[in-house]
Amino acid sequence: MKNIYKNFNSKLSESTKADRIAKVIARSGLCSRREAERLITNGKVKVNNKILFKCSVNVTSKDQIEVNNQSLPTKIATKLWLYNKQRGYLVTNHDPEGRPTIFEKLKETSNSRFISVGRLDMDSEGLLLLTNDGDLARKLELPSTGWLRKYKVRVHGYVIKKDLELLKNGITVNGIRYGKIDAKLDKQQGSNAWLTLGIKEGKNREVRRIMNHLGYNVNRLIRVSFGPFKIKNLASGALEEVKNKILNDQLVFQSYRIKK
């Protein structure tokens, strides 16, 4: 088996225009790159009628790719959407507990296939970027992209500005290191306060965990921007496609060109 895989991988890598198999699957819009890698390691992907178990294989446009015994979808034009996520929905394709998901809701009004760029937890709301290109989703959600995410956050408690200053150089909470956070007190309303936070990492429940660590309980969290994209007047639950020219202009510095 090892010799067969070695010869197979060598043959696929001869083309100078080869790409990793998971990247090609993701760019087809079938799924995210992470999901593509899982399918490969589970033996669900074939290239030229041979089952793969490793993600290090390179392929070209000449290779026949099948996922779950179905030919890989023809490449579609890359698209990006702004979505104003409502509170009470999960950002997942399936929830074993049967809770509502954004993708189920989106099916009610659109036939497009959506892949989320990062996530917002069930109790959070606001701007979520969606795309049909799994590789683009991966690139945009990486901290190395350098895109700032801004949040409007309502917390219970009387906020001390010195607490917020602690965040400007990053903070460690329960052994997890969080990077630099721009935090500003907007207004104190009785026992609640509104803050604006800017972060670049987007770790799981980052805002809530940091605020709890400082002694403030988050009772509302709204993402208002993700890099150059802003929620502006987009209605709750609404979807808006980003024009290709605008998307390409924003991605020039990353040397990433969308498919047309």
Phi and psi in degrees as GROMACS dihedral restraints (atoms count N, CA, C in turn):
[ dihedral_restraints ]
;  ai    aj    ak    al  type     phi  dphi    fc
    3     4     5     6     1   -62.0    20    10
    4     5     6     7     1   -42.1    20    10
    6     7     8     9     1   -66.0    20    10
    7     8     9    10     1   -39.5    20    10
    9    10    11    12     1   -61.9    20    10
   10    11    12    13     1   -45.6    20    10
   12    13    14    15     1   -64.6    20    10
   13    14    15    16     1   -40.5    20    10
   15    16    17    18     1   -61.9    20    10
   16    17    18    19     1   -46.1    20    10
   18    19    20    21     1   -66.3    20    10
   19    20    21    22     1   -38.3    20    10
   21    22    23    24     1   -64.3    20    10
   22    23    24    25     1   -47.1    20    10
   24    25    26    27     1   -64.0    20    10
   25    26    27    28     1   -38.7    20    10
   27    28    29    30     1   -63.1    20    10
   28    29    30    31     1   -41.4    20    10
   30    31    32    33     1   -65.1    20    10
   31    32    33    34     1   -41.7    20    10
   33    34    35    36     1   -68.2    20    10
   34    35    36    37     1   -27.1    20    10
   36    37    38    39     1   -86.5    20    10
   37    38    39    40     1    -0.4    20    10
   39    40    41    42     1   -66.6    20    10
   40    41    42    43     1   -29.9    20    10
   42    43    44    45     1   -74.6    20    10
   43    44    45    46     1   137.0    20    10
   45    46    47    48     1   -75.9    20    10
   46    47    48    49     1   -10.0    20    10
   48    49    50    51     1  -106.5    20    10
   49    50    51    52     1    24.2    20    10
   51    52    53    54     1   -77.4    20    10
   52    53    54    55     1   149.7    20    10
   54    55    56    57     1  -129.7    20    10
   55    56    57    58     1   155.9    20    10
   57    58    59    60     1   -60.5    20    10
   58    59    60    61     1   141.7    20    10
   60    61    62    63     1   -58.5    20    10
   61    62    63    64     1   -41.2    20    10
   63    64    65    66     1   -64.2    20    10
   64    65    66    67     1   -36.8    20    10
   66    67    68    69     1   -65.7    20    10
   67    68    69    70     1   -41.8    20    10
   69    70    71    72     1   -64.3    20    10
   70    71    72    73     1   -41.9    20    10
   72    73    74    75     1   -64.2    20    10
   73    74    75    76     1   -43.5    20    10
   75    76    77    78     1   -63.0    20    10
   76    77    78    79     1   -41.2    20    10
   78    79    80    81     1   -71.6    20    10
   79    80    81    82     1   -15.9    20    10
   81    82    83    84     1   -73.0    20    10
   82    83    84    85     1   -15.4    20    10
   84    85    86    87     1    89.9    20    10
   85    86    87    88     1     3.3    20    10
   87    88    89    90     1   -69.1    20    10
   88    89    90    91     1   -40.5    20    10
   90    91    92    93     1  -166.6    20    10
   91    92    93    94     1   179.2    20    10
   93    94    95    96     1   -75.4    20    10
   94    95    96    97     1   165.6    20    10
   96    97    98    99     1   -66.5    20    10
   97    98    99   100     1   -36.4    20    10
   99   100   101   102     1   -61.7    20    10
  100   101   102   103     1   -43.2    20    10
  102   103   104   105     1   -66.9    20    10
  103   104   105   106     1   -36.5    20    10
  105   106   107   108     1   -62.5    20    10
  106   107   108   109     1   -41.6    20    10
  108   109   110   111     1   -63.8    20    10
  109   110   111   112     1   -37.6    20    10
  111   112   113   114     1   -65.7    20    10
  112   113   114   115     1   -41.5    20    10
  114   115   116   117     1   -62.5    20    10
  115   116   117   118     1   -39.4    20    10
  117   118   119   120     1   -64.5    20    10
  118   119   120   121     1   -49.6    20    10
  120   121   122   123     1   -66.6    20    10
  121   122   123   124     1   -20.8    20    10
  123   124   125   126     1   -91.4    20    10
  124   125   126   127     1     6.7    20    10
  126   127   128   129     1    74.3    20    10
  127   128   129   130     1    26.2    20    10
  129   130   131   132     1   -95.8    20    10
  130   131   132   133     1     1.5    20    10
  132   133   134   135     1  -119.7    20    10
  133   134   135   136     1   135.4    20    10
  135   136   137   138     1  -121.1    20    10
  136   137   138   139     1   143.5    20    10
  138   139   140   141     1  -126.9    20    10
  139   140   141   142     1   120.6    20    10
  141   142   143   144     1    53.7    20    10
  142   143   144   145     1    44.2    20    10
  144   145   146   147     1    68.3    20    10
  145   146   147   148     1    14.4    20    10
  147   148   149   150     1  -114.9    20    10
  148   149   150   151     1   131.1    20    10
  150   151   152   153     1   -74.4    20    10
  151   152   153   154     1   135.7    20    10
  153   154   155   156     1  -100.5    20    10
  154   155   156   157     1   151.0    20    10
  156   157   158   159     1  -131.3    20    10
  157   158   159   160     1    -3.3    20    10
  159   160   161   162     1  -125.4    20    10
  160   161   162   163     1   150.0    20    10
  162   163   164   165     1   -92.3    20    10
  163   164   165   166     1     0.4    20    10
  165   166   167   168     1   -85.8    20    10
  166   167   168   169     1     3.6    20    10
  168   169   170   171     1   -76.2    20    10
  169   170   171   172     1   137.4    20    10
  171   172   173   174     1  -102.1    20    10
  172   173   174   175     1   143.8    20    10
  174   175   176   177     1  -133.9    20    10
  175   176   177   178     1   161.8    20    10
  177   178   179   180     1  -124.7    20    10
  178   179   180   181     1  -179.8    20    10
  180   181   182   183     1   -66.9    20    10
  181   182   183   184     1   -16.0    20    10
  183   184   185   186     1   -81.2    20    10
  184   185   186   187     1   -15.3    20    10
  186   187   188   189     1   -84.6    20    10
  187   188   189   190     1   143.5    20    10
  189   190   191   192     1   -91.0    20    10
  190   191   192   193     1   119.5    20    10
  192   193   194   195     1  -115.4    20    10
  193   194   195   196     1   133.3    20    10
  195   196   197   198     1  -128.1    20    10
  196   197   198   199     1   139.7    20    10
  198   199   200   201     1  -124.4    20    10
  199   200   201   202     1   122.9    20    10
  201   202   203   204     1    53.5    20    10
  202   203   204   205     1    42.0    20    10
  204   205   206   207     1    64.2    20    10
  205   206   207   208     1    18.8    20    10
  207   208   209   210     1  -120.3    20    10
  208   209   210   211     1   137.8    20    10
  210   211   212   213     1   -59.7    20    10
  211   212   213   214     1   144.2    20    10
  213   214   215   216     1   -61.7    20    10
  214   215   216   217     1   134.3    20    10
  216   217   218   219     1   -57.1    20    10
  217   218   219   220     1   146.9    20    10
  219   220   221   222     1   -60.8    20    10
  220   221   222   223     1   139.6    20    10
  222   223   224   225     1   -56.2    20    10
  223   224   225   226     1   133.2    20    10
  225   226   227   228     1  -111.8    20    10
  226   227   228   229     1   162.1    20    10
  228   229   230   231     1   -62.9    20    10
  229   230   231   232     1   131.4    20    10
  231   232   233   234     1   -69.2    20    10
  232   233   234   235     1   133.7    20    10
  234   235   236   237     1  -132.9    20    10
  235   236   237   238     1   154.7    20    10
  237   238   239   240     1  -132.8    20    10
  238   239   240   241     1   137.5    20    10
  240   241   242   243     1  -124.2    20    10
  241   242   243   244     1   151.0    20    10
  243   244   245   246     1   -99.1    20    10
  244   245   246   247     1   132.1    20    10
  246   247   248   249     1  -130.9    20    10
  247   248   249   250     1   129.8    20    10
  249   250   251   252     1   -92.9    20    10
  250   251   252   253     1    94.1    20    10
  252   253   254   255     1   -67.5    20    10
  253   254   255   256     1   136.6    20    10
  255   256   257   258     1   -90.1    20    10
  256   257   258   259     1   151.8    20    10
  258   259   260   261     1   -65.6    20    10
  259   260   261   262     1   143.3    20    10
  261   262   263   264     1    98.2    20    10
  262   263   264   265     1     5.5    20    10
  264   265   266   267     1  -120.7    20    10
  265   266   267   268     1   140.2    20    10
  267   268   269   270     1   -87.1    20    10
  268   269   270   271     1   148.5    20    10
  270   271   272   273     1   -99.0    20    10
  271   272   273   274     1    79.5    20    10
  273   274   275   276     1  -156.4    20    10
  274   275   276   277     1   157.3    20    10
  276   277   278   279     1   -79.0    20    10
  277   278   279   280     1   -25.3    20    10
  279   280   281   282     1  -155.0    20    10
  280   281   282   283     1   135.0    20    10
  282   283   284   285     1  -117.8    20    10
  283   284   285   286     1   119.2    20    10
  285   286   287   288     1   -61.7    20    10
  286   287   288   289     1   -19.6    20    10
  288   289   290   291     1   -88.5    20    10
  289   290   291   292     1    -3.2    20    10
  291   292   293   294     1    78.0    20    10
  292   293   294   295     1    16.5    20    10
  294   295   296   297     1   -75.3    20    10
  295   296   297   298     1   154.5    20    10
  297   298   299   300     1   -65.8    20    10
  298   299   300   301     1   143.5    20    10
  300   301   302   303     1  -123.3    20    10
  301   302   303   304     1   157.5    20    10
  303   304   305   306     1   -66.7    20    10
  304   305   306   307     1   -31.4    20    10
  306   307   308   309     1   -71.5    20    10
  307   308   309   310     1   -33.8    20    10
  309   310   311   312     1   -65.3    20    10
  310   311   312   313     1   -41.2    20    10
  312   313   314   315     1   -66.7    20    10
  313   314   315   316     1   -40.1    20    10
  315   316   317   318     1   -65.5    20    10
  316   317   318   319     1   -30.0    20    10
  318   319   320   321     1   -62.2    20    10
  319   320   321   322     1   -22.5    20    10
  321   322   323   324     1   -68.0    20    10
  322   323   324   325     1   -25.1    20    10
  324   325   326   327     1  -125.8    20    10
  325   326   327   328     1    -8.1    20    10
  327   328   329   330     1  -144.4    20    10
  328   329   330   331     1   144.6    20    10
  330   331   332   333     1   -96.7    20    10
  331   332   333   334     1     0.7    20    10
  333   334   335   336     1   -70.6    20    10
  334   335   336   337     1   154.4    20    10
  336   337   338   339     1   -94.6    20    10
  337   338   339   340     1   128.7    20    10
  339   340   341   342     1  -115.2    20    10
  340   341   342   343     1   140.6    20    10
  342   343   344   345     1  -125.4    20    10
  343   344   345   346     1   129.4    20    10
  345   346   347   348     1   -82.8    20    10
  346   347   348   349     1   145.1    20    10
  348   349   350   351     1   -93.0    20    10
  349   350   351   352     1    96.9    20    10
  351   352   353   354     1    71.9    20    10
  352   353   354   355     1  -165.1    20    10
  354   355   356   357     1  -143.5    20    10
  355   356   357   358     1   166.0    20    10
  357   358   359   360     1  -126.5    20    10
  358   359   360   361     1   139.5    20    10
  360   361   362   363     1   -71.7    20    10
  361   362   363   364     1   172.2    20    10
  363   364   365   366     1   -58.4    20    10
  364   365   366   367     1   -37.0    20    10
  366   367   368   369     1   -89.4    20    10
  367   368   369   370     1     0.7    20    10
  369   370   371   372     1   -97.4    20    10
  370   371   372   373     1   161.2    20    10
  372   373   374   375     1  -141.7    20    10
  373   374   375   376     1   175.2    20    10
  375   376   377   378     1   106.7    20    10
  376   377   378   379     1  -156.5    20    10
  378   379   380   381     1   -69.3    20    10
  379   380   381   382     1   126.2    20    10
  381   382   383   384     1  -130.5    20    10
  382   383   384   385     1   129.0    20    10
  384   385   386   387     1   -87.1    20    10
  385   386   387   388     1   134.2    20    10
  387   388   389   390     1  -124.2    20    10
  388   389   390   391     1   146.1    20    10
  390   391   392   393     1  -144.0    20    10
  391   392   393   394     1   169.0    20    10
  393   394   395   396     1  -107.2    20    10
  394   395   396   397     1    10.6    20    10
  396   397   398   399     1  -119.9    20    10
  397   398   399   400     1   106.0    20    10
  399   400   401   402     1   -61.8    20    10
  400   401   402   403     1   -33.2    20    10
  402   403   404   405     1   -70.5    20    10
  403   404   405   406     1   -39.3    20    10
  405   406   407   408     1   -64.1    20    10
  406   407   408   409     1   -41.2    20    10
  408   409   410   411     1   -57.5    20    10
  409   410   411   412     1   -43.8    20    10
  411   412   413   414     1   -64.3    20    10
  412   413   414   415     1   -42.6    20    10
  414   415   416   417     1   -64.0    20    10
  415   416   417   418     1   -42.3    20    10
  417   418   419   420     1   -72.5    20    10
  418   419   420   421     1   -27.7    20    10
  420   421   422   423     1   -88.5    20    10
  421   422   423   424     1    -9.4    20    10
  423   424   425   426     1   -71.1    20    10
  424   425   426   427     1   138.6    20    10
  426   427   428   429     1   -57.8    20    10
  427   428   429   430     1   -29.3    20    10
  429   430   431   432     1   -65.4    20    10
  430   431   432   433     1   -18.8    20    10
  432   433   434   435     1   -63.9    20    10
  433   434   435   436     1   -29.9    20    10
  435   436   437   438     1    80.4    20    10
  436   437   438   439     1    13.1    20    10
  438   439   440   441     1   -82.1    20    10
  439   440   441   442     1   128.7    20    10
  441   442   443   444     1   -80.2    20    10
  442   443   444   445     1   132.8    20    10
  444   445   446   447     1  -104.0    20    10
  445   446   447   448     1   128.4    20    10
  447   448   449   450     1  -111.5    20    10
  448   449   450   451     1   140.1    20    10
  450   451   452   453     1  -130.2    20    10
  451   452   453   454     1   141.8    20    10
  453   454   455   456     1   -97.6    20    10
  454   455   456   457     1   123.8    20    10
  456   457   458   459     1  -127.5    20    10
  457   458   459   460     1   127.8    20    10
  459   460   461   462     1  -103.9    20    10
  460   461   462   463     1   127.0    20    10
  462   463   464   465     1  -123.4    20    10
  463   464   465   466     1   154.6    20    10
  465   466   467   468     1   -93.2    20    10
  466   467   468   469     1   125.5    20    10
  468   469   470   471     1   134.5    20    10
  469   470   471   472     1   167.0    20    10
  471   472   473   474     1   -96.3    20    10
  472   473   474   475     1   108.2    20    10
  474   475   476   477     1   -76.2    20    10
  475   476   477   478     1   131.3    20    10
  477   478   479   480     1   -99.5    20    10
  478   479   480   481     1   124.4    20    10
  480   481   482   483     1   -59.2    20    10
  481   482   483   484     1   -32.2    20    10
  483   484   485   486     1   -62.5    20    10
  484   485   486   487     1   -30.8    20    10
  486   487   488   489     1   -63.0    20    10
  487   488   489   490     1   -39.9    20    10
  489   490   491   492     1   -69.7    20    10
  490   491   492   493     1   -32.1    20    10
  492   493   494   495     1   -65.7    20    10
  493   494   495   496     1   -23.9    20    10
  495   496   497   498     1   -64.7    20    10
  496   497   498   499     1   -20.5    20    10
  498   499   500   501     1   -86.3    20    10
  499   500   501   502     1   -14.4    20    10
  501   502   503   504     1   -66.6    20    10
  502   503   504   505     1   -20.6    20    10
  504   505   506   507     1  -109.9    20    10
  505   506   507   508     1    12.2    20    10
  507   508   509   510     1    91.1    20    10
  508   509   510   511     1   166.5    20    10
  510   511   512   513     1  -152.7    20    10
  511   512   513   514     1   151.0    20    10
  513   514   515   516     1  -109.1    20    10
  514   515   516   517     1   125.7    20    10
  516   517   518   519     1  -126.5    20    10
  517   518   519   520     1   119.2    20    10
  519   520   521   522     1    51.4    20    10
  520   521   522   523     1    41.5    20    10
  522   523   524   525     1    83.5    20    10
  523   524   525   526     1    -2.5    20    10
  525   526   527   528     1  -103.3    20    10
  526   527   528   529     1   128.0    20    10
  528   529   530   531     1   -92.6    20    10
  529   530   531   532     1   124.3    20    10
  531   532   533   534     1  -108.6    20    10
  532   533   534   535     1   138.3    20    10
  534   535   536   537     1   -74.2    20    10
  535   536   537   538     1  -171.5    20    10
  537   538   539   540     1   -55.1    20    10
  538   539   540   541     1   135.9    20    10
  540   541   542   543     1  -129.6    20    10
  541   542   543   544     1   125.7    20    10
  543   544   545   546     1   -88.1    20    10
  544   545   546   547     1   117.1    20    10
  546   547   548   549     1  -127.3    20    10
  547   548   549   550     1   134.2    20    10
  549   550   551   552     1  -139.2    20    10
  550   551   552   553     1   135.5    20    10
  552   553   554   555     1   -82.7    20    10
  553   554   555   556     1   118.1    20    10
  555   556   557   558     1   -83.7    20    10
  556   557   558   559     1   -51.3    20    10
  558   559   560   561     1  -164.9    20    10
  559   560   561   562     1   150.3    20    10
  561   562   563   564     1  -104.3    20    10
  562   563   564   565     1   124.2    20    10
  564   565   566   567     1  -120.8    20    10
  565   566   567   568     1    93.4    20    10
  567   568   569   570     1    63.1    20    10
  568   569   570   571     1  -126.4    20    10
  570   571   572   573     1   -89.1    20    10
  571   572   573   574     1     5.7    20    10
  573   574   575   576     1  -116.4    20    10
  574   575   576   577     1   155.3    20    10
  576   577   578   579     1  -139.1    20    10
  577   578   579   580     1   146.0    20    10
  579   580   581   582     1  -103.4    20    10
  580   581   582   583     1   132.0    20    10
  582   583   584   585     1  -122.7    20    10
  583   584   585   586     1   158.6    20    10
  585   586   587   588     1  -117.3    20    10
  586   587   588   589     1   123.9    20    10
  588   589   590   591     1  -118.6    20    10
  589   590   591   592     1   140.6    20    10
  591   592   593   594     1  -124.8    20    10
  592   593   594   595     1   122.1    20    10
  594   595   596   597     1  -133.8    20    10
  595   596   597   598     1   159.3    20    10
  597   598   599   600     1  -115.5    20    10
  598   599   600   601     1   -12.8    20    10
  600   601   602   603     1   -89.7    20    10
  601   602   603   604     1   -51.7    20    10
  603   604   605   606     1    72.2    20    10
  604   605   606   607     1    41.1    20    10
  606   607   608   609     1   -70.0    20    10
  607   608   609   610     1   162.9    20    10
  609   610   611   612     1   -55.9    20    10
  610   611   612   613     1   121.5    20    10
  612   613   614   615     1    51.9    20    10
  613   614   615   616     1    35.6    20    10
  615   616   617   618     1   -58.8    20    10
  616   617   618   619     1   -50.9    20    10
  618   619   620   621     1   -61.5    20    10
  619   620   621   622     1   -47.6    20    10
  621   622   623   624     1   -62.6    20    10
  622   623   624   625     1   -43.2    20    10
  624   625   626   627     1   -67.2    20    10
  625   626   627   628     1   -39.0    20    10
  627   628   629   630     1   -69.2    20    10
  628   629   630   631     1   -43.9    20    10
  630   631   632   633     1   -64.1    20    10
  631   632   633   634     1   -41.0    20    10
  633   634   635   636     1   -62.2    20    10
  634   635   636   637     1   -37.5    20    10
  636   637   638   639     1   -61.8    20    10
  637   638   639   640     1   -34.7    20    10
  639   640   641   642     1   -83.2    20    10
  640   641   642   643     1    -5.7    20    10
  642   643   644   645     1    97.4    20    10
  643   644   645   646     1    15.0    20    10
  645   646   647   648     1  -117.1    20    10
  646   647   648   649     1   128.4    20    10
  648   649   650   651     1   -91.2    20    10
  649   650   651   652     1   123.7    20    10
  651   652   653   654     1   -78.0    20    10
  652   653   654   655     1   123.0    20    10
  654   655   656   657     1  -114.4    20    10
  655   656   657   658     1    -2.7    20    10
  657   658   659   660     1  -159.1    20    10
  658   659   660   661     1   136.8    20    10
  660   661   662   663     1  -139.2    20    10
  661   662   663   664     1   119.8    20    10
  663   664   665   666     1  -126.7    20    10
  664   665   666   667     1   120.3    20    10
  666   667   668   669     1   -81.7    20    10
  667   668   669   670     1   126.3    20    10
  669   670   671   672     1  -107.4    20    10
  670   671   672   673     1   -16.9    20    10
  672   673   674   675     1  -157.0    20    10
  673   674   675   676     1   155.3    20    10
  675   676   677   678     1  -139.4    20    10
  676   677   678   679     1   102.7    20    10
  678   679   680   681     1    61.1    20    10
  679   680   681   682     1  -130.6    20    10
  681   682   683   684     1   -80.3    20    10
  682   683   684   685     1    -5.1    20    10
  684   685   686   687     1   -97.3    20    10
  685   686   687   688     1   131.3    20    10
  687   688   689   690     1  -122.8    20    10
  688   689   690   691     1   150.6    20    10
  690   691   692   693     1   -74.7    20    10
  691   692   693   694     1   -31.1    20    10
  693   694   695   696     1    45.9    20    10
  694   695   696   697     1  -122.3    20    10
  696   697   698   699     1  -101.6    20    10
  697   698   699   700     1    18.8    20    10
  699   700   701   702     1   -64.0    20    10
  700   701   702   703     1   124.1    20    10
  702   703   704   705     1   -66.9    20    10
  703   704   705   706     1   153.9    20    10
  705   706   707   708     1   -60.4    20    10
  706   707   708   709     1   127.6    20    10
  708   709   710   711     1    85.0    20    10
  709   710   711   712     1    -0.2    20    10
  711   712   713   714     1   -89.0    20    10
  712   713   714   715     1   155.2    20    10
  714   715   716   717     1  -123.7    20    10
  715   716   717   718     1   135.3    20    10
  717   718   719   720     1  -137.9    20    10
  718   719   720   721     1   124.2    20    10
  720   721   722   723     1   -78.1    20    10
  721   722   723   724     1   138.3    20    10
  723   724   725   726     1   -85.6    20    10
  724   725   726   727     1   130.8    20    10
  726   727   728   729     1   -62.9    20    10
  727   728   729   730     1   143.0    20    10
  729   730   731   732     1   -56.4    20    10
  730   731   732   733     1   -40.4    20    10
  732   733   734   735     1   -63.1    20    10
  733   734   735   736     1   -42.9    20    10
  735   736   737   738     1   -64.9    20    10
  736   737   738   739     1   -43.3    20    10
  738   739   740   741     1   -61.9    20    10
  739   740   741   742     1   -47.7    20    10
  741   742   743   744     1   -62.3    20    10
  742   743   744   745     1   -40.4    20    10
  744   745   746   747     1   -60.2    20    10
  745   746   747   748     1   -38.2    20    10
  747   748   749   750     1   -75.5    20    10
  748   749   750   751     1   -22.0    20    10
  750   751   752   753     1  -100.4    20    10
  751   752   753   754     1     0.7    20    10
  753   754   755   756     1   -56.5    20    10
  754   755   756   757     1   -43.5    20    10
  756   757   758   759     1   -66.4    20    10
  757   758   759   760     1   -16.2    20    10
  759   760   761   762     1   -95.5    20    10
  760   761   762   763     1     1.5    20    10
  762   763   764   765     1    57.6    20    10
  763   764   765   766     1    39.1    20    10
  765   766   767   768     1  -119.4    20    10
  766   767   768   769     1   120.9    20    10
  768   769   770   771     1  -111.1    20    10
  769   770   771   772     1   133.5    20    10
  771   772   773   774     1   -80.0    20    10
  772   773   774   775     1   154.3    20    10
  774   775   776   777     1   -79.9    20    10
  775   776   777   778     1   145.5    20    10
